[in-house]
Amino acid sequence: MDPAEYYFRLFCRFETGDERYRWLNRTLAVATGARTAEAVRCTAFTPT
């Protein structure tokens, strides 16, 4: 399918109890996606 014919936009919320990754609980990521023949590929972006 031609990528110009569709688009993906996602938001990702995380939840963890592991102290090392606790910062993820306060993180909201935005992602784009694209279809390939084998899978859907998502690329997430987080604020820095």
N, C-alpha and C positions, 0 to 999 in steps of 0.2 A: 504494500500500500504506500502510495506517495505521501511523505511526511507533510507536504503542503496541504493535504486534504483533512488533517486532524491536528489536535494538540492535546497535551496532557499538562495539567497544573495540579500539584498536590501540596498539602501542608502536612508536616510530620511532627507529631508530639511524642515525647519519650517519657518513660517512667522506669526508674530503677531504684533498688534498695541498696545497691553496692556503693559504698562511700566514695570509691575512686571515680565513679561516674555520676555522682549526685548532681553535678552541674547540668547534666542533660535534662533533669526535671524542670529546669527553668528555661529550656531552649525550645524555640519553634523554628523549624526549618521549612523552607520553600523548595519545591522540586519541580523539575521538568521531566518529561518522559518521551520515549520514542519506541516504536515497535521495530523489532528485528524479526528475521525468519524464525528464530528460536525462542525469543523471549521479549519481554518488555523491559527496557533499560531506563532506570530513573537516576537522575543526578540531583543531589540535594545541596542546598546552599544555606549556610547559617550566618548570622551576623557575627562580625569579629569584634 
